């Protein structure tokens, strides 16, 4: 263990325990809950009307939102626990970049609850992979940690059979079409047997346009997956609302 990681661990669990305070407002709770009662009620849950194929919030019920309808969608159904808004967006960034891995335990429990409700037919769980270069730099793949934790909670096998074969440009400023082009042939299924003929649940932290999950789902379908479901911690609402 690196000295820096050791110090962070001591600070996190020795001096400061995340279960002592609300992880939004900082109010002392000592209840063991991740948020205080007030902040929990104000969380941006994605529990209203959503697009069935990308899971993002829209104004009216629809099988395909305006983003999905002109695209061949390989993801059969998608859901996310939250909208990508504060404080969830900040917590996701902390979990990814600022040694806030303890936050992933909370997110995994929330993901598991949605899985029980929406994806009970899942037979194997996979995660959206990171490139080897980025994995070495960060030290862990938050999506893999989430997927493994959810798999344990719902008692469905986790399969580490997808790799990212090359680094891609940053996706944040690209359109969905540009993202799909950017991701072409970026992912590879290394072992087809665990997913062949199965309903695969794909887990990631954030869905912005759904392009990354779409690229992975295409590879899973070509490898024999029967259906591909997508479950994320948060998703960015559709800009035009339709």
N, C-alpha and C positions, 0 to 999 in steps of 0.2 A: 504494500500500500504506500502510495506517495505521501510525503510529509504533509503536503497541502490538504490532501483528502483526509488524512488522519485528524488534522486540526479542525476541519469542517465537521467531521463526525463528532468530535468532542463537543464543539460548540452547539451543534444541533441537538444532541441527545443528552449532553451533560449540563450545560448552562441554560440552553433554551430548548424547551420541548414544544413542538408545534401543536400538541394537544392541550397546552395550557391557555392558548389565546386563539381568538378568531383569526383565521388566515386572510381576512379582508380588512376589517376595521382595527384589529389588534386588541380588542377588548378581552380582558381576562375572563375565561370561562371555566377552566378546570373540569369540564364535563366530558372531555374526550371527543367531542364533536369538532369537525373541521371548521365549521362556521358557527357564529352565534345565531340565535334564533332570528334576529332581525335581518342579518345579512343573508341567511339561508332563504328567507322568503323573497328576497329581491334578486336572487340569482337569475341570469338570463336563460332559463330552460327553453329548449327548442321543442316545445310540446304543443304547438298549435298546428296550423296547416302547413304541410311540407310536400315537396316534390317526392314522389315515391322512388324515383331513380337516383337522385343525388342527395336527398335527405335535407336539403336546405329549405328555410322558411319561405313560403310564398303566400299570396293573398287569398287565392282560391284553390280548392282541392283539384289536383291534376296528376295524371300518371307521369307526364313529362312537363317540366317547366320550360320557359322560353330558351334557356340555355341548352337543355337536353334534347328538345324535340327534333332538331335537325341533325342530331349526332347519333351514330350507331352506338347504343349504350350496352356495354357488356356487363355492367353491374345490374343485377336483377332487382335489387332493393337496397336502399341506403337509409340510415338513420344516424343522428348525432344527439348527444345528450344536451349540449348547450349551443347557444349562438355564440359566435366568436366576438364577445364583447367583454368589457370589464365587469367583474374582476377576473373572469375565467381566462381571458387572453393574456393577462399579466402572469397568472399562475402557470399557464402552459409555457410561456417564455422562461419563467424561473425554473421550471422542471427541466427544460432543455438546455439552458445555458448557464444557470447560476447554482448548480449543485442542489437543486430542489427536488431530488428524486423521491423524497418522502411524499410529495404531492401525487405521484403516480399511483400510490396505494388508494387514495381517495377516488381518483378518476377511474381506476379499475373496478371499484365497487359499483360506481354509477354505470359504467359500461355493462357490467354483468347484469344489472337490473333490467336495462334495456334489452339485452340479449335474451333473457328469460321471457320477456314480453313480446318481442318482435322476431327473434331468430331461433326459436326452439328447435328448428329442423337442421341446425348447423351440425355438421359431422366432423369438421376439422377446422382449426383456426390457424391463420397465417397473418403475417404482418407486412407492412410496406417496408422494404429494406432500405438501408443507406449504402452509399458507396464506401468502399474500403478506406479511401482517403479521409472522408468525413467522419467515419466511425472511429478511426484512429485519433483524429483531432478532438472529438467530443468525448470519446471513451465509452460510450454506450448509445444504443438506439432506443429512444424512449418508446417507440411504437412496439418494439419487440418486448420490452419490459411489460408494457400494458397487455399485450397479447398473451404472454405467458401467465400473467396474473389472472386474467379473465378465464383462460383455459383451465386453470386450477380451480377457480371458484365454481364454474359451471360443469366441470368434469368432462371436458371435451379435449381431445388431443391437440397439442400445438405442433405444427410442422414448420420447421425452418428450411424450406425448400425453394425460396425465391431469393435471388441476388440481384444487385444493381451492378451492371457490368461496366458502366462508364459514368463519369461526372457530367452533370448537365448544367446549363446556365441557370441562374437564379430564376425561379418561376414567378415571383411575386408581381412583377410588372407585365407579365404576358397575358394575352387573352387565352380562352379555353382552346381555341384552334391552334394557337401558337404553342401552347403547352403540350398538346397532343403531338405536334410535329417534333417538338424538342425532346419528347420522351420515347419516340419511336425506337424500338430495338434496344432500349435502355435496360429492360428487365429480362430475366431468364429464370425459368423453372428448372432447377437442377435435378429434381426427382419427381417424375409424373405419377408414380404409383400411389402415393398417399392422397392425391387429389382427384384421381381418375374416377369418374362416376359419383363424386361426392358433392354435397352442398358445402361450399367453402365460405367461412366468415373471415373477411379481411379487416384488420384493425389498423387504424392510423390515429394520429393526434388531431390533425386539423384537415378539413376539406374546404378548399377555397373555390375551385370550379369543378372539382371531381376528376380532373384530367389525369392526375397521378394514379388514382384508383382505377380509372378506366384502362390505362396502359397496362397495369398489373393484371386486371381482370381479363383482358384480351389474351394475355399469355396463359393464364389459368384455364380459360376456355379451350384454347388450342392444345392444352395438355390434358384435356378430357374432363375438366370440372363440369359438373352438371349445372350448378347455379353458383353465382358469386354474390355474396352479400357484403355490404360495407358498413362498418360501425366506427364512428369517430367520436372523440371527446367533444369537439365543437366544429361548427361549419359557419362559413360566411354567408349571410342571407343573400338571396338573389337581388341584384341591384334594382331591377325594374319591378320586382315583386310578383312576376308572373312566370 
